[in-house]
Amino acid sequence: MSESIRGTIGKFALLSMTFAAVFNVRNIVNNNIELGLSSAPIFLLATVVYFIPFVFIIAEFVSANKNSESGMYDWLKQPLGTKAAYLGSFLYWFVNLFWFVSLLPNVIAYASYAMLGYEYTFSPMVTSMISIVLFAAATHISTKGATWLGKISEIVAYGVFALFAIYVLGALMALGGDHTPAQPITMEAMSPTINWATLGIMCWIFQAAGGAETAAAYLKDVKGGQKAFIKVIIAAGVLIGAMYAVGSLLVNVFVPRESLTYAGGMVEIFTGMAQYFEVSTALVGRFVGIVLFIAMFGSMMMWTAAPVKIHFSEIPKGVYGEKTTELNEHGVPVRAAWWQFAFVVVMLVVNGFGSESVQDMMNQAINLTAGTAMLPPIFIMVAYFVFRLKFDDTPRDFRMGSRKFGMGVVSVLIAIFVVSMTASAFPTGVDLVRAFFINVFMTAVFSAIAWWWISRFEKKQAQGESLENAREA
């Protein structure tokens, strides 16, 4: 593949792409609604305990697989075998389909703030139709490769950095004056209550801090190769964790937790700040809506492209049709991207017909991704444990400490994830049978189909090799 096309993004573009994939300002509001100010220390804990070690794991896998096109399949193949590698990359792509259904209504909500200054509520069916158009645009742009995504992500990064800085500065100015926070910032308010519900919500905190593996799909597009990638990904991890913690601490300076909503929460905290400083709330609402629409759309493009690259670009030839896995000049499997679009369209239409409101539509999609979203990181962590146990002599420029240290750290992460994922899949106050069907049975069924598919392929491949050997003999 021509170097004039690949290897075209610099360090800031990679930082921007990682930022667009990982940092999502709505996570600050959503977790504040669930946990209050205690989400701030939990975000900080998640950064130190999970995100930074996980970034180190990604960096080590990248260092050990310099020629990898997209990451995950190659990382899992050596320690776990080809079947588990296929299943892990499949689940990474599969759980992402449901995430689109929950994200797209938020994109539309911010678009309405940008154009009208307030959230206009469409019917679920109309929401689905608009979502299809937006996702078609995101799919088209995502096939243009890292150069396009890098430029768009830089715009997103500048906008979100500016928005975040404006809010933090405004909140600190208010606190430095005579303003009493809408929600008092006290040690008591920041102290989390550790119970089954909190453990379940921790799953979303981890997911909010995750996504670094997505950027690895563009390793070959980075100027400076894997060394530059490792430096940028670690810096991004620290920066994003700090922003989540600071944002979560100051989110209720102007608006109390109980007044925030999932769809419009970020606009609500900014209009609250505008009221304090006696600035036009309509103007501020439109400005925030524009920035967040661009940010959400940019994030969606990253998540449209990366899971497709991760699953389809490195699996063995013949698992799917040749055209499905064929890469274009930018290293993107275009036909697979449009197959993904077709699956999401079906899900959006089914969700649109089967939901009474957009909030109900989002809740159903969120429930479908609750515990299953944690499965791909668990695959990566288990693979890392086996990698350090059996293949620690693999040449690489970066290691997360000694063999025992790396295995110890990832063992703690796996234990935390398993508990959090279980609590998320079976939250308090829900129908356990329905939760089992949605979060366990459905995932198990699709996983079993994927396992059967790759086993069938490998069996045919082995039979073909046997026949070929017999002919040669």
Helices and strands as residue ranges (DSSP letters): H 11-22, H 25-35, G 36-38, H 39-46, I 47-51, H 52-64, H 72-80, H 82-116, H 124-142, H 146-176, H 187-190, H 196-209, H 212-215, G 216-221, H 225-250, G 257-259, H 265-276, H 281-312, H 322-325, H 334-354, H 358-369, G 372-374, H 375-390, H 403-425, H 432-436, I 437-441, H 442-472
